[in-house]
Amino acid sequence: MHRGYVKLWRKTADNFLATNPTALALWVHLLWECNHKDREFLFNGKKTVCRRGEFITGRKKLSLLTGISQTTIERFLNVFESEGIIGQQKNNKFRRICIKNYALYQGDGQQMDNKWTTNGHLVDTTNNDKNDKNDKNVASIATKIPENWFNLFILWLDYKKTKCQKYKTESSMMSCFKKLVELSGDNIENAKRIIEQSIAFNYSGLFALKGGANQKSEQPKSKAERTMENAREYLENFNSNEIDKDSRAEGNVINITPF
């Protein structure tokens, strides 16, 4: 019987789940069990509403379906909850599990924040409008700054997305870009190092490079400039040698006072 499918994103490989086959197997099973749309049904003689991204189950049932011991299931469910990837509501009869951001990863791309209501249900709030607005802001500043700077700045914006810290307005986004230019001394190599530093130290903002290395990088000298320097040094050495010869011949000491 065809029952559809779930999406398993490659970014899961970067999560702690990928390091434990049992945890990963349980996680995939939770995705299978979730409702892909809101459902109403009778449970223990009462009408129950189960939202999209939620399902009602029990530790014993999950153990029977997966072959994982009940104690291991309880431990991993608590880990999942502490990591913020699921929400749980438990009583002595059942538990309601909600997959956080289910709509973002399993549906139409809408992001949802799951919160408990006063009556114990989970509700989701979509942020599609906010995401659209953020994309428009990015597209707008792309027309206002040089392409090479934009390609660098987009790395910082992508990093902020991973921390769920988006800039709400175009002006705040541009202010951040101007700060990057100022901190880097208008040097794109320094700007790249500033961004890499903030990402490496998990900073939420941009800061001057450690050690104060924010000056513009010294540009390599051209061949003509190097030739002129060599010629100037040769002449200075030549004149110095001639002066020494004359002074020795006349037995005088010549003091050279700079102008």
Residue, then its C-alpha position, 0 to 999 in steps of 0.5 A: m500500500h502506497r503511504g507517501y514518503v518523508k524527506l530526509w535532508r542531507k544536513t542530517a549528516d551534520n547532526f549528532l543523530a548521524t553518529n548513532p545508528t539507533a538514534l537515527a533509526l528512531w528519528v526516521h521512525l518519528l518522521w514516518e509516524c507524524n501526521h502530514k495534515d491535521r487530523e481529528f479522531l476519538f482517543n479514549g472516548k474523547k475527540t482529539v485533534c492532532r496537528r500536522g507534524e504531531f502524533i500520539t504514541g507511547r513508549k511501549k508502542l514505539s519499542l514494538l515498532t522499532g525493536i528499540s528498548q523502552t529505556t533507550i527510547e525514553r532516553f533518546l526522546n529526552v535528548f531530542e527534546s533537549e536539543g530542540i528538535i521535538g516537543q513532548q507532552k506526556n501523561n500516564k496514558f500516552r504522549r504527544i510528540c511534535i517534530k519542530n520545524y516539520a513544515l520547513y523540512q517536510g512540506d511546502g517550505q513554510q517554517m513553523d515555530n511550535k508552541w504549547t497552548t494553554n489546553g495542551h495542544l501544539v500550534d504552529t506559526t508560519n513565518n513565510d511572509k518574514n522569509d519572503k521579506n528577508d529574500k527581498n531585502v537580500a535581493s535589494i542590497a545585491t543591486k547596491i554593493p559591488e558583486n565581489w563584496f556581495n558574494l562575501f557578505i552573503l556568507w555572513l547572511d547564510y551563517k546568521k540564518t543557521k543561528c535563526q538571527k535574520y536582519k528584519t529590515e534592509s536598512s539593518m542589513m546595510s548597516c551591518f555591511k557598512k560596519l564590515v567595510e569599516l572594520s576591514g579598512d575597505n579591504i575585502e581580504n580583511a573582511k573575509r577574515i573578519i567573517e571567518q573569525s566570527i563564524a569560527f568563534n560562533y559570534s553573533g556579530l562582526f568584530a575587529l580582527k584579533g591582534g588589530a590586523n585590520q589595516k589594508s594589506e600592503q600591495p606588492k610593488s611593481k617591477a618598475e618600483r623595485t627597479m627604481e628602489n634598487a637604483r636609488e640604493y645603488l646611487e646612495n651606496f656609490n656616493s657614500n663610498e666616494i665620500d669616504k675616499d675623498s675624506r681619507a685622501e684629505g685626512n678630514v672627517i666630513n659630517i653630513t647633516p640632513f636637511 
